[in-house]
């Protein structure tokens, strides 16, 4: 494929997904609306079934660049990004799109800087994401895929995360560096890539949709560059490593386990079949952390393993809540799938 370099980036549209975090959304939207209209043509906010006054507050905003997409049900981050990107592509005629969570936003001048240099339309650009106090936001540190490079794989065995994540020195570099996977915080996507590979898989709901999407992008021959000059802030204070912890609320066990396996499947399809039983055993041994909820934990885990093996992302959120013994909304799930696993329908995540 041949890149087309254009002076400036053309029409840029931002896509933000929010769910019951109005206090976080307000400064994010204020920062975006403060950008010159020459640098940001439109903003899509996906109101993901918020019940905290977000809908009324969004109605009070008068900037004509603001497009609000209301979802009557919580479709998760993955569903929100899919819906927001689809709306932007179909109705706003973007040349580029930039995605972010409701607690993340570009630093002042970042969007102008994005337009200041020619951008190849066969390449996505990942921003350097920092906490508001200036520290590197580790959860948004991009990576190379260690399964595509024997040397990188060996280095990752020795150094762990630092073996496959880009070095912290890359944040101070003068030029961008290639990466294979990154988050949906400050990711700039040319419309040409979305035209070719489509949208994030909405059925992933939570965890890993960004990793799977960017790995798919790379596997199909497109490029991603980490550009340290493009800075984002992420006001994220609740991150913790989920592996050795007790995952709360309990329903997240299903998405964490299923989607993590699907990430490995995207990164190393052949190795997936070795990792499936190994990780399944590891997670099974963690059952003691869940006390009286052991049986619910195991039910979620077993369904997650089964669906990862089948590449099934059809289970709707109410069905996941039911597996966890949590209250459900009572809305009808698309396709009428059965959380017990009797419905054989499956949808591939690629």
Phi, psi and omega per residue, in radians:
X1 nan 2.511 -3.066
X2 -1.871 2.267 -3.141
X3 -1.338 2.516 3.032
X4 -1.936 1.992 -3.132
X5 -1.620 2.232 3.109
X6 -2.106 2.452 3.027
X7 -1.163 2.105 -3.023
X8 1.363 3.049 -3.014
X9 -1.845 -0.081 -3.085
X10 1.339 -2.674 -3.088
X11 -1.290 2.146 3.124
X12 -1.954 2.267 3.124
X13 -2.138 2.288 3.092
X14 -1.663 2.484 3.091
X15 -2.161 2.138 -3.109
X16 -2.160 2.352 3.084
X17 -1.961 2.306 -3.114
X18 -2.325 2.538 3.059
X19 -2.569 1.808 3.025
X20 0.953 0.735 3.059
X21 -2.406 1.013 -3.074
X22 -1.051 -0.655 -3.136
X23 -1.101 -0.532 3.084
X24 -1.414 -0.668 -3.083
X25 -1.139 -0.672 -3.051
X26 -0.979 -0.914 3.119
X27 -1.185 -0.532 3.093
X28 -1.112 -0.845 -3.124
X29 -1.183 -0.629 3.102
X30 -1.073 -0.715 3.131
X31 -1.138 -0.734 -3.138
X32 -1.162 -0.758 -3.124
X33 -1.216 -0.347 3.088
X34 -1.319 -0.276 3.114
X35 -1.204 2.489 3.117
X36 -1.063 2.477 -3.132
X37 -1.106 -0.328 3.064
X38 -1.272 -0.317 -3.112
X39 -1.872 -0.358 3.107
X40 -2.458 1.923 -3.023
X41 -1.439 -0.555 -3.097
X42 -2.770 2.772 3.110
X43 -2.289 2.238 3.043
X44 -1.885 2.114 3.041
X45 -1.937 2.105 3.078
X46 -1.623 1.906 3.087
X47 -1.442 1.753 -2.969
X48 -1.538 1.251 3.089
X49 1.002 0.742 -3.132
X50 -1.207 2.519 3.108
X51 -2.174 0.302 -3.036
X52 -1.923 0.364 -3.129
X53 1.607 0.038 -3.128
X54 -1.030 -0.760 -3.083
X55 -1.036 -0.824 -3.128
X56 -1.137 -0.692 -3.139
X57 -1.141 -0.726 3.120
X58 -1.107 -0.640 3.106
X59 -1.104 -0.448 -3.105
X60 -1.409 -0.177 -3.126
X61 -1.424 2.398 -2.988
X62 -1.987 -0.016 -3.119
X63 -1.151 2.191 -3.082
X64 -1.159 -0.254 3.109
X65 -1.302 -0.264 -3.024
X66 -1.447 2.186 3.052
X67 -2.070 2.100 -3.120
X68 -1.865 2.193 3.076
X69 -1.914 2.029 -3.095
X70 -1.716 2.217 3.043
X71 -1.855 2.213 -3.128
X72 -1.236 -0.341 3.134
X73 -2.185 2.710 3.072
X74 -1.296 1.948 -3.131
X75 -1.838 0.216 3.064
X76 1.303 3.021 3.106
X77 -1.103 -0.728 -3.118
X78 -1.113 -0.804 3.110
X79 -1.129 -0.637 3.123
X80 -1.153 -0.754 3.122
X81 -1.173 -0.684 3.103
X82 -1.068 -0.784 -3.105
X83 -1.202 -0.719 -3.131
X84 -1.170 -0.769 3.111
X85 -1.125 -0.712 3.140
X86 -1.094 -0.760 3.117
X87 -1.072 -0.776 -3.126
X88 -1.078 -0.767 -3.120
X89 -1.159 -0.649 -3.052
X90 -1.459 -0.435 -2.988
X91 -2.156 -0.266 -2.981
X92 -2.065 -0.003 3.030
X93 0.880 0.969 -3.109
X94 -1.401 2.681 2.868
X95 -1.605 -0.585 3.112
X96 -2.412 2.665 3.037
X97 -2.261 2.526 3.055
X98 -2.208 2.288 -3.043
X99 -1.944 2.635 3.139
X100 -2.849 2.732 2.994
X101 -1.321 2.979 -3.108
X102 -1.284 -0.184 3.124
X103 -1.890 0.339 -3.104
X104 -2.323 2.580 -3.123
X105 -2.782 2.762 3.081
X106 -1.211 2.557 3.022
X107 -1.236 2.753 3.132
X108 -0.958 2.277 3.121
X109 1.568 -0.168 -3.084
X110 -1.136 -0.696 -3.114
X111 -1.244 -0.616 3.050
X112 -1.114 -0.675 3.115
X113 -1.158 -0.622 3.087
X114 -1.047 -0.664 -3.140
X115 -1.379 -0.235 -2.983
X116 -1.321 -0.261 -3.090
X117 -2.225 2.595 3.053
X118 -1.049 2.445 -3.114
X119 -2.141 2.217 3.132
X120 -1.271 2.333 -3.073
X121 -1.467 0.161 2.984
X122 -1.855 0.268 -3.013
X123 -2.365 2.302 2.958
X124 -1.613 2.672 -3.116
X125 -2.155 2.233 3.123
X126 -1.798 2.303 -3.138
X127 -1.384 2.805 2.978
X128 -1.476 2.084 -3.012
X129 -1.848 2.242 -3.121
X130 -2.162 2.712 2.882
X131 -1.208 2.796 3.118
X132 -1.011 -0.430 -3.140
X133 -1.487 0.056 3.052
X134 1.722 -0.130 3.093
X135 -1.302 2.595 3.051
X136 -1.117 2.308 3.104
X137 -1.445 1.824 -3.003
X138 -1.077 -0.632 -3.088
X139 -1.177 -0.272 3.115
X140 -1.911 0.264 3.113
X141 -1.361 2.073 -3.073
X142 -1.160 2.947 -3.031
X143 -2.439 2.843 2.818
X144 -1.729 2.708 3.119
X145 -1.454 1.916 -3.072
X146 -1.173 -0.319 -3.115
X147 -1.387 -0.132 3.094
X148 -1.722 -0.013 -3.094
X149 -2.519 1.987 3.120
X150 -0.973 -0.726 -3.127
X151 -1.122 -0.728 3.126
X152 -1.186 -0.630 3.113
X153 -1.092 -0.803 3.140
X154 -1.123 -0.699 3.119
X155 -1.117 -0.623 3.137
X156 -1.213 -0.592 3.085
X157 -1.087 -0.593 -3.097
X158 -1.476 -0.750 -2.962
X159 -1.846 -0.059 -3.140
X160 1.153 -2.365 -3.099
X161 -0.960 -0.676 -3.108
X162 -1.227 -0.181 3.110
X163 -1.376 -0.530 -3.091
X164 -2.054 -0.340 3.001
X165 -1.294 2.643 3.109
X166 -1.077 2.587 -3.141
X167 -1.157 2.660 3.116
X168 -1.109 -0.411 3.091
X169 -1.127 -0.373 3.126
X170 -1.123 -0.403 3.133
X171 -1.258 -0.337 3.128
X172 -1.821 0.079 -3.076
X173 -1.293 2.813 3.128
X174 -1.564 -0.257 -3.078
X175 -2.283 2.706 3.093
X176 -1.183 2.811 3.084
X177 -2.289 2.627 -3.111
X178 -1.294 2.523 3.082
X179 -2.392 2.960 3.141
X180 -2.016 -0.445 -3.115
X181 -2.628 2.574 -3.102
X182 -2.765 3.141 -3.071
X183 -1.658 3.027 3.053
X184 -1.581 0.588 3.011
X185 -1.987 1.849 3.131
X186 1.339 0.597 3.069
X187 -1.717 2.103 3.133
X188 -1.704 2.120 -3.072
X189 -2.058 2.203 3.020
X190 -1.299 2.578 -3.097
X191 -1.083 -0.472 -3.137
X192 -1.045 -0.687 3.127
X193 -1.172 -0.775 -3.135
X194 -1.133 -0.658 3.073
X195 -1.008 -0.612 -3.055
X196 -1.505 -0.764 -3.010
X197 -1.863 -0.146 3.076
X198 1.506 -2.689 -2.951
X199 -1.948 2.866 3.028
X200 -1.017 2.643 -3.126
X201 -1.312 1.916 -3.052
X202 -1.150 -0.473 -3.107
X203 -1.199 -0.191 3.091
X204 -1.209 -0.465 3.049
X205 1.125 -1.103 -3.005
X206 -2.592 2.400 3.123
X207 1.349 2.165 2.889
X208 1.447 -0.098 -3.128
X209 -1.091 -0.631 3.133
X210 -1.227 -0.733 3.128
X211 -1.100 -0.817 -3.115
X212 -1.126 -0.702 -3.121
X213 -1.151 -0.802 -3.094
X214 -1.260 -0.579 3.031
X215 -1.121 -0.694 3.096
X216 -1.091 -0.739 3.103
X217 -0.988 -0.839 -3.129
X218 -1.184 -0.728 -3.106
X219 -1.084 -0.482 -3.134
X220 -1.592 0.195 2.978
X221 1.678 0.069 3.097
X222 -1.533 2.949 -3.049
X223 -1.999 2.649 2.975
X224 -2.318 2.272 3.069
X225 -2.044 2.347 2.959
X226 -1.467 2.067 -3.096
X227 -1.911 1.794 -3.070
X228 -1.154 -0.285 3.126
X229 -1.317 -0.359 3.118
X230 -1.593 1.849 -3.024
X231 -1.862 2.363 3.033
X232 -2.131 2.669 2.994
X233 -1.899 2.410 3.120
X234 -2.201 1.880 -3.117
X235 -1.490 1.198 -2.988
X236 -2.037 2.023 -3.015
X237 -2.087 0.061 -3.022
X238 -1.951 0.126 -3.077
X239 -1.202 2.356 2.972
X240 -2.534 2.629 3.090
X241 -1.151 2.132 -3.031
X242 -1.380 -0.455 -2.991
X243 -0.871 -1.088 -3.067
X244 -1.493 0.040 -3.072
X245 -1.643 3.018 2.940
X246 -1.548 2.116 -3.060
X247 -1.410 2.167 -3.140
X248 -2.308 2.538 -0.195
X249 -1.108 2.837 -2.948
X250 -1.038 -0.569 -3.089
X251 -1.066 -0.384 3.134
X252 -1.170 -0.327 3.101
X253 -0.957 -0.753 -3.107
X254 -1.055 -0.899 -3.090
X255 -1.174 -0.708 -3.127
X256 -1.051 -0.854 -3.074
X257 -1.263 -0.846 -3.121
X258 -1.075 -0.841 -3.035
X259 -1.277 -0.546 3.071
X260 -1.120 -0.703 3.085
X261 -1.137 -0.682 3.107
X262 -1.161 -0.543 3.037
X263 -1.127 -0.784 3.091
X264 -1.096 -0.635 3.131
X265 -1.131 -0.660 3.097
X266 -1.227 -0.595 -3.088
X267 -1.416 -0.616 -3.058
X268 -2.623 1.411 -3.029
X269 -0.950 -0.708 -3.101
X270 -1.291 -0.707 -3.132
X271 -1.189 -0.359 -3.138
X272 -0.907 -0.723 -3.041
X273 -1.255 -0.314 2.976
X274 -1.458 -0.689 -3.105
X275 -1.235 -0.527 -3.102
X276 -0.966 -0.964 3.119
X277 -1.221 -0.587 -3.114
X278 -1.153 -0.840 3.118
X279 -1.212 -0.628 3.074
X280 -1.012 -0.750 3.111
X281 -1.151 -0.772 3.129
X282 -1.007 -0.831 -3.128
X283 -1.209 -0.576 3.111
X284 -1.124 -0.662 -3.141
X285 -1.200 -0.278 3.123
X286 -1.455 0.014 -3.030
X287 -1.047 -0.513 -3.105
X288 -1.088 -0.357 3.140
X289 -1.272 -0.199 -2.980
X290 -1.804 0.083 2.979
X291 0.895 -2.182 -3.090
X292 -1.185 -0.207 -3.128
X293 -1.697 0.288 -3.106
X294 -0.948 -0.801 -3.066
X295 -1.151 -0.655 3.110
X296 -1.195 -0.711 3.099
X297 -1.025 -0.826 -3.121
X298 -1.141 -0.610 3.116
X299 -1.139 -0.751 3.092
X300 -1.129 -0.754 -3.112
X301 -1.110 -0.813 -3.106
X302 -1.109 -0.689 3.109
X303 -1.183 -0.643 3.111
X304 -1.104 -0.758 3.127
X305 -1.123 -0.737 -3.139
X306 -1.121 -0.755 -3.102
X307 -1.269 -0.568 3.074
X308 -1.145 -0.722 3.122
X309 -1.101 -0.621 -3.105
X310 -1.609 -0.001 -3.030
X311 0.962 0.682 -3.085
X312 -1.612 2.051 3.043
X313 -2.073 0.454 -3.073
X314 -1.481 -0.304 -3.060
X315 -1.156 2.120 -3.094
X316 -1.432 2.913 -2.989
X317 -1.116 -0.676 3.105
X318 -1.069 -0.596 3.107
X319 -1.226 -0.622 3.056
X320 -1.149 -0.756 3.088
X321 -1.040 -0.710 3.126
X322 -1.105 -0.701 3.090
X323 -1.050 -0.586 -3.117
X324 -1.516 0.003 -3.110
X325 1.251 0.412 -3.112
X326 -1.717 2.763 3.078
X327 -1.066 2.528 3.136
X328 -2.044 2.853 -3.096
X329 -1.336 -0.413 -3.114
X330 1.552 -0.012 3.115
X331 -1.323 2.697 -3.107
X332 -1.359 2.275 -3.140
X333 -1.397 2.437 3.098
X334 -1.030 2.337 3.079
X335 1.463 -0.230 3.098
X336 1.050 0.643 -3.117
X337 -1.203 2.755 -3.027
X338 -1.860 2.058 -3.102
X339 -1.134 -0.253 3.102
X340 -1.348 -0.235 3.074
X341 1.763 0.113 -3.103
X342 -1.367 -0.330 3.113
X343 -1.442 2.066 -3.063
X344 -1.424 -0.041 -3.068
X345 -1.093 2.491 -3.135
X346 -2.546 2.616 3.139
X347 -2.228 2.263 -3.061
X348 -1.378 2.465 3.009
X349 -1.596 0.171 -3.116
X350 1.490 nan nan
